[in-house]
Amino acid sequence: MTRRVSRFLSFLLAVAVLTLGIHIAAASAVSKVSITSTTVTKSGIKVRPYTSNPALSKEDQAKAYRDYKNLTRVVMVEKYVLSGEGAKTKIGIGAGFMLPRGYIVTNNHVAPSSYNGKKLRFQITFYAQKSDGYLLGSLVATDLKEDLSLLKIDANKIPKTYQDSYFNEFNLVPTTNEKVTVIGHPTKPIGNSDTLTTKRYTWTPLYGTFTADDVAVIRKSKNASTPDVYTHSMEFNVQTWPGNSGSAVIDSSDKIVGVISSTILGQPRSFATSSKLILQFIENNHLSEAIFGHAAGGGQS
């Protein structure tokens, strides 16, 4: 494929995303916010990065500990179907982030209600240090238009390391130049970005990747007097990759800004559903009391 054709296809894809709301599973490409003395490998993040190097300054230890705790709040979501003989057929993976009481926010395209008419099952895997095991999740609510789903796992069975790991604060009004961080479990392709496709390359897991950016562009409604699906959605100048749809987007105070929903492959351009729409989704399904113990009311900000 020539560069000219590649650019043309990228343009068509961008138009499709912006006008039709086409969602492509997204994932972080390179860790820009590193956990000190810790590397991201195929097998996951090394155990307890915040204690692995006692020679670190107190500031560095505090940052490493914060990064680690945020990573415990993000899980991998694997969807699959069972055959009549009980064999598992994996359909795809994504990410999700934990809320109180075992609830998990992700995308509708990560956790839809069915696949080709078949009932889906969801495996929630904990990957903060390594694979710390998994739980089966159930689909509680989903919204195709806003590309949101809510899963539930048994809070009593969450591994001890993750018992108090969840987000419960939301940034409803991020600024244009606000620093944001994407946390998830991407799969990075190996190949030339000029000829990048999801079918031609091997995808390497990069569990627990952090990608930082200083720009959060609030996407405006196409018609200022008529709000639409994009009113509270956001665009980031960040490169993400398949596998990281459902990843948490947080601000410098660890508040949820949104959830990654799509990207344009090979370009530093990704999209997220805002925290305002997430809380509205929870409220519309009458789950605020069950999750937060009080009405969302726009959530904490």
Order of alpha helices (4+ residues) and beta strands (2+ residues): alpha-beta-beta-alpha-beta-beta-beta-beta-beta-beta-beta-beta-beta-beta-beta-beta-beta-beta-beta-beta-beta-alpha-alpha
